[in-house]
Structures are given as structure tokens and as C-alpha cells.
Amino acid sequence: MSNLAEQLSDYGTSLKYADLPSDVVHLAKRFIIDTIGCALGGYDSEPSKVARAVAGEVTPAHPVTVMGSGQSSSLDLAVFANGVMIRFLDFNDGYTSQESGHPSDSIAAALSATEAAGGSGKRLLVSTVLAYEAFCRICDTVDIKPRGFDHVTVGGIASVLAAARAMKLSKEQTFQALNLGIASNVALYQTRIGDVSMWKGCAYANASRNAVFSVQLARAGLTGPSPIFEGDGGYFRAVSGEPFALKEMGGKDHPFKINECSIKQFPLGQYSQTVAQAALEVRELYGQPEEIAQVNISTLQTAVNIMAGDPEKWTPKNRETADHSMPYTAAVALMFGTVESRHFDDEFLKDPDLLELVSKVTVSVSNEANARAPEAMLCDFEVVTKSGEEHSVQVAYHKGHYRNPLTDNEVDRKFRSLAQEHLSAERVDALLDRLWHLEDVQNVGDLIRLTVF
């Protein structure tokens, strides 16, 4: 019987564009559009500037493009720079299961590897669907957070498969790339706990950087440790703590997991999407924020652990902590009637009126929400006013959830809102047209160059 890495490499090299149903192709386009929009929106961030500066220190023999700046770099550093931009705003997609995360982070690897190989839009689409399939299937099987590991440990596996497919590696080369990539990319969950640092938005980008480097090594003939999952020092014993098998992967008789991924409405952690929406809905039921005496949020255990599990979530000192703080984002929505990227700037983090409202937020675990997870992210949201009035709403599927999806026009609007600061309306139109007709693009490098300011 083949081991898990062999099974993944077999699936990764056998998946073809013709295997993708039209609705899956359309979904992949939507996620690629959303992801590139998030990258353009995150361009001016400090981590992105650092990543581009490092990427600019090399003179590559085989140049790959950094989005926005248009600078040429090595494949791995271009993937890192693009991945940091994608992730910074915490606005790209989400998937929730035993483990949760953002499979679109692997689009950085798929995009740059396809460009490096001179590949087409169809190849990018296949690589993207493959990354989603691998990421989500593994997330369905095991939660690695309790053992201290970050979800980007899963993301690196998805990015290896995406990059290997984009660069047309053989089954044996893909197998070795998985061995190399898994052995070298074990990331710690401390990344997302307490006073969260800039690394939060860089961790998956680094996993993808490791992934494409492993692909390059495997293509050149390097072998990696095997069996990487089942061995005495392998993934099952060291990371997951137990062996697991993946359910039948997407194909002719089985749906693809990209169908169960969601697009964010707000630039904050996915477990607070329903919280922010509930806050906006309940805001219509009372007067002014100063009338609020108490805010009570009840939601699933995983959401509480990640978004309200430590004291720093009530006193966030930086953006990375604030956009993963349920109390803070709830207070922002209640006070300002929206949640935007600007609300994580210092002037808001230090706003005494906003912080007073944050202090009035309590968060508890809901048994009903636990029972409906991960299919729903149920949130019961209650505001109690100083006069004793109680106003409450319940939200299970935020706008953008795969059961309550954004329309294509709304995906367009989100993209335009993120891209308009740097690109002209004409350039945005041209880029969107190319992305919606990605199957007709012959060279993905031409598409990436449309993102250059």
C-alpha cells in the first residue's frame, strides 16, 4: 500500500483542467481575484515593505515578478513577498474544520510557480484547486493546534503540491518535494497567541517559500526523508500525534473542497466575521454607543480560543492582535457602523472611548454553536443598554460564507476597493477582465505584470 505522500503526489500529478467542473473553475477564479485584490490592498504594509526589500537583494537568473512593485526576484523570495501582501490585511478567504486557515495563501506559490514555468491560466487554475483540495482535506482530519503547531504546517503541503503541479514535476519529483517540504516546514502556533507580532501575516508566506524551494530541489534531483508521514520521526508522530487518512479527493465522483471555502466581508479573522455582522445588525436596534452598558457574545469554542482566549484581546497594542480580537472588532462595529482596515491604526487602538466599549464586552462559549461547527460559525450577540433594554441577534452564516456567498459583482467591488489606491480604473478593468477569463490567458506572467503600479 502506498504511503500518504505517494498518494498526494499521485493525485497532484494526475489532476487535469478537464477534470474541473465549470462551477469549480468559476470558484477558483473568484478566489484568485479576491486574493490578488488582498495583495494589492496589503502592498503598503510594513511587513510587505520588508519582504520586498529582501526580495530586491537578489539578481535572479530566472526572474519572477513581485506584484505591485514589478521588481524581479528569485522564485522563493517573490513567493514570500507576494504571500506577505496577500495575508497582511487578514482579508483573504477562510476554511474552518478540525483545523482552520486560509487556503488562498497558497495562491502565492501557485501564481509565481506558474509564471516561472511560463504556464497558462488553465495551469494556474488547476494548481489553485489542488492547493485548496490538499489544505482542506488535511484540515478535515486533525487539529494540530493543541500540540503547538500552526496551520501553516498544513499550508506548506498544499503549496508544495500547487508549485509542483505548476512547474510540471513528475510524480516521483513531486513525492520528493513533499518529503523535503514537510520535513523543513514545521511551524509553531505561538505565532497567533497573546501579543501577536508581524510574523502572523508572514508565516504562511514563509511556508510557501519553503515549499517552492523544496520543489526546485526535487526538480534538480534531491531526495527527501521518507516515509515522511508514517516514519518513526515523521508527521504522524511528531505533528498530528496520530495517523490519519484523507477522504476521497475531488474528482469526477467527489466534490471539490473549494466549494466549502468562504470570502471575507471584513478585514479581520474569519471567526469574527459573524460577530462583526451581528454587531452591525444589532446596532440598528439601539441608540448611541454611549448608551451601551454591556455586550454579550456567545459563539463556538474554537472562535473563543483564537479570538478571545487571552487578556491581550481586550487591550490590543498592534494591528495583528486587534484584527484577531473579537472584543475589539465587535466594539469597532458597534461604534462606527463598519469595520475597515483603518480601524486597526494607532489612533483607534488608543481611542479611550473605543477601549471603554471594548472593556464592556464579554465572550462565552455556546453549546449550540459548538454543535453546528464547523459548518456554521454561529454567533449570538446581545447589547444591554444603561436603561436595561436588551437587544439581540443571531448570525450563523456571514455574508461571504459559502452558504451565503458574495455575488460576482460584490467580489468585483471588493477587488476594486482594494486595488483603486494604486491602479487606474482602466488598469483595474483590464486586470479583472483577464482574471474572469483566466482560461484564455496563455502566459500568467503577462497577467501578473498588469498588477504593477
N, C-alpha and C positions, 0 to 999 in steps of 0.2 A: 504494500500500500504506500502511495506517495505521501511525503510529508507536506505540511501546510505551505511552506514556501514554494514547493513544487506545484502544488495546486494553484496558488496565486499566480505564479509565473505562467502556467498553462492557460489560465483564464485571461491574463493580461495580454498575452501574445495572440490569442485566438479571437478576441473581440474585434468586430469589424463595424464600419459605419453602416453597412447593410443590416446589421443586427439591431440597430436602434430604431424603435418605433418613432413615428413623426412627432408624437407628443413629448417623447423623451428628448429628441433633438431640440424642440422648441423650449423645453425647460432648461436645457443646457445653455442655450443662447441667453435666456433671461438671467441665469446665474452669472454667466460671463460678463454680460452688460453691467449687472449690479456690482460685480467685483471690480471691474475696471473703473467704474464710477467712484467706488470707495477709494481706490488707489489715487485717483486724481484729487479727491477731497482731502486725502491724508498727506498730500505732497509737501505742504509747508511745515509739517510737524518736526520737532527736534530729533526724534529717532530717525525719521526719514532723511533728514539732512546729514546725520551721522552716517547712515548706511550708504548714501550717495557719495559722501566724501571718501569712504573706504573703497567703494566700487571704482572711484575715479583714480585710485592709486596704481592701477594695473594697466598695462598696454597689451591687450589680448591679441593672440594670433588669429583667433576666430571670434570676432566681436559679437556681443549680444546687447540689445538695446535696453536701457533703463527708461521706463515710462516717464513722461513729463519732461525730464531734462534732455533726453535724447542722447546722453553720453553712452559711449561704448565701454563694455567691461567684459570680464570673463563670465562664463555661464553661471557659475555658482554665486558670484557676487552680484550679478544682475538679478538673479532669482531672489537673493536676500533683500536687495534694495526694493524690488517690486513688491515682495511679500510684506515688508515692513509698512509700505504705503497702503497696501490693501487692508491691513489689520488695524492701523492706528486708531481710526475713529470708532472702532467696535461697532461698525455699521454693516458689515458683511453678514452673510447668511448664518443659519444655525440648524443643528440637528440635535435632538435630545433622545436619549435611550438609556441603557445601563451606564454608558459614558456619553458625554456630550461635547460638542465643539463646532468647528466651522470648516466644513469640507472645502469651501471655496478658497481657503488659504492655499490649497494645493494647486489652484489655477496659476499661481506664480510659477510653479515648476512646469506645469503643462504648457503655459504660454511661451516661456523663454526656451524650453527644450524644443518646442515645435519650431520656433524661429531659428534656433541654432542648426536644426536639421533641414532648414528650407522647406518645412512642411506646410500643408494646406489647412484651410479652415476645417475641413472634414476630420483631419487628423487631430486637430485641437479639440474638436467636439468629442471624439472617441476617448481621448486621453482624459478629458474632464469627467465624462460619465464614469470612466474606470476609477478615477480617484474617489468620486462620490461613493461608488459601489464598495470599494475596499474600506474606506473610512467608516461608513455607516454599518457595514456588516460586522466589522470588528467591534464597534461601539455597542452593537446589539448583544454581544456575548459576555462582556466583562467590564466592570468598573474598576479602573486601576488607581483611582484617587485615594482610596483608603490605604493603599500600600505606599503612598507618597509619590506617585508618578503622574505626570501631566498628560493631558490628552494629545499633545503634540508628538508623544511617543507613538501613538497610532497614526497621526498625520504624516510622520516620516515614511511610513509604509505606503500610504496612499500616494505620496509624492514620488517615491521610487517607481511605483507601477506606472504613474502618469508620465514621468520623464522617460522611462524605458520604452514605453509604447510610442511616445512622440519621436524618439530617436531610433526607432525600428530595431531594437535589440532582439536577438534571438531568444528562444525560451531558456536556453542554458545561461546566456548572459543576464537575462532578467532574474533568473534564480540566484546567480551570484551577486547581482546588485542588491537583491533583498537581503541576502546574508550579510553583506557588507554594511548596508544601510541600517539594518536593525541592530547589529552589534555596536554601532557607533552612535546611535541616537536614542539614548535613554534619558528623558528629561524629568526634572523634579517639579512636583506640584507646588512647592514653596513659591513658585512664580506668581501664583494667584491668591496668596494668603496675606492677611494683615495689611501693612502699608505697601501697596502694590507699586512696583517700580516700572520704568520704561520697558524693561525686558518683557513685560506681559504682551506687548504688541510685536515683539521681535522673535518670540520663542518658536512659533510655527514657521516663520520665515527661515530661521536657522535650521529647523528640521528639514525644510525643503532644500536649503543649501547643502546640507549633508547628503540628502537624497540624490541630487544631481551629480555630486562629486562621486558618490558610490556608483552611479550609472556610468560615469566616464571611466572609472577604474575597471568596472566589469567589462565594458566595451573594449578596453585595452588588454584584457586577458587576466586581470587579477581575480583570485578566488577568495571567498569569504567563509567564515566558520559555519559548519553545518553538522547536524540539523539545528538551525538557529532557533526554532520554536521548541522542539521536543528534547533537545540535549540536556545533559545534567546541569549545565550552566546557561541554559537558553531562556527564552522569553517566558515560557510557561512557568518555570520555577522562579525566575528572578523578578519578573514584572507582574504577570497576571496572577501568579500564585496557584494556578490550576490550569490544566489543559482545556482547550475549547476547540470546537469545530464550527466552521461557518456554514450557515444555511445556503441552499442553492443560490448561486449568484444570478444576477439579472440576465435575461436572455429571452429566447422565443417563448418559453413556457412559464417564465417567472418575471414579476415586475421589477423594475429598477428602483433602487433606494432613493434616487434623486427626486422621485415623486413625493417623498416624505420630508423634504427639506424646506425651510421657510426663509423668507426675505424679511429683513427688519424694517419696521416703520420708524424706529427711533435709534439714535447712535449711542446705544448702551447695551449691557449684557443681555443675552437672549432671555434669561429667566426673569427679567424685569419688563419685558415687552408688554405682557398682560397687565402688570402693575401700573405702568405708565398710562396705558389706555384706560384702565379702570379709574385712575386718578382724574383723568380728563373728563370722563363721563360723570363721575360723582361731583366734580367741580360745578357742573351746571345746576346742582340741586341746593347749593347753599350760597351765602353772600360773599363776603370778602375773606381772604386768608387769615386776617387778624381775628376773625370770629371762631377759628378752629381751636378747640380745647384738646382734642386727641384724634389721632389717626391710627386705625387698627387694620393691619394687613394679615391675612391668613392665606397661606399657599403651601406648596409641596415642600417636603423636607430638603430635597436637593437644592431647590432655589434658596431656601433659608441658609443652608450651609455655605453656598457660594456667594450670595448677595447680602447676607445679613448675619454672618456667622462669627464676626469678631467686632470688638469695640470701634476699630478704625472706620467701619462703615457708617458710623454716626458722626465721625469727625474727620472726613476725608481731607487730606492735605494736598493731594495732586489729582490730576485727571484720571489716571489709571485706577486709583481707588474709588473715585467718585462715580465713574461710569459702571463700576461693578458694585455700587451701593444701592440697595433697594430703598432704604430710608431717604437718601439724598435725592434720588431721581423721582420718588413719589412727591417729595416736598417741592421740587422744581416744577413738576407738572401742576400741582395744586396752586402754586404761587403765580406762575407765569402763563399757564394755559398752553404750554408746549414744552417739548424737550429738544433742544438743539445743541450742536457742538459748542457753541459759545457759552453755554451754561456750565461748562467744566473749566472755564478760565478762572484765574485767581480772584477776579472781582466778585464772582459768585461764590467761590469756595470760602471767601472771607466775609460774605454778606451776613451781618448779625441777625437780620430778620429771617433770612432763609435758614440759617443754622438753628434759630429758635424753633422754627417749624419742624426741622429735622428731628429735634430733641423730643417732639411730641409723638413721633411715630413708634409704634410697637409692631413687632412681627412675630407671628406664631405659625405653628405647623397645622395644616388641615388634613384630617384623615380622608376626607372626600377627595382632596387634591392628590394625595398620595395614591389613592385607589385609581384615579383616572390618568396618572402619569404612566409612561411618557407621552401618550397620545395627545393629552391636553396639558396645558400649563395653567390650571385653574387658579384664579385669584379672587378672594372675597375682600372687598375694600370698603371700609367704613370710616366716615368722618363724624365726630361728635362735636357739636358747637358749644360755645360757652353758655348758651341758653338751655342746653340739654337736648337739643334736637339731634336725631341720628339719621344719617343718610348713607345708604349702602348700595353697591352694585356688585355683580359677579361677572367676570370675564374668563372664558375658557380658551378661546382662540383669538389671539390678537390679529389685527389687520396685517396681512403678510404671512400668517401661518398657512401651512399648506391646505388646511381645511377652510381658510378664509383668505384666499390669496389676493395679492395686488393684481390689478389688471395690467395688461401690457402698457397701456397709456400711463398708469401710475409708476411702473418701472421706468418708463421713459422720463417722466417728470423728476423722479428721484435722481436719475443719471444726470439730467440737465442741471439740477440744482447743485450737484457736486462738481460738475465739470465747468460750469459757466465762469467761475472765477479766473480760470486760466486759458480756456479755449473760446474762440469766437463762435457765434451761433452757427455760422456756416460750417466750421470745423466739427462742431458737435453733431450737426445734421449728417455730415459725411461719415463720421465715425459710427453713429447709430445705424445708418443705412448699411454700412459694411458689416456690422455686428449682427443685425437682423437677417442678413443674407450670408452668413458665415460659410455655409456650404459651398458658396461660389467663389470664396477667396482662395487664390492659388498659392499665395505666399503670405504667411502670418506676419512676417517681418514688415510687409507693407502696411498691415493693419496697425501694428504697434507704433509705427512711425507717425500715424495720424494722431497719437496721443501727445506728441512732442509740442511744447508750447512755442 
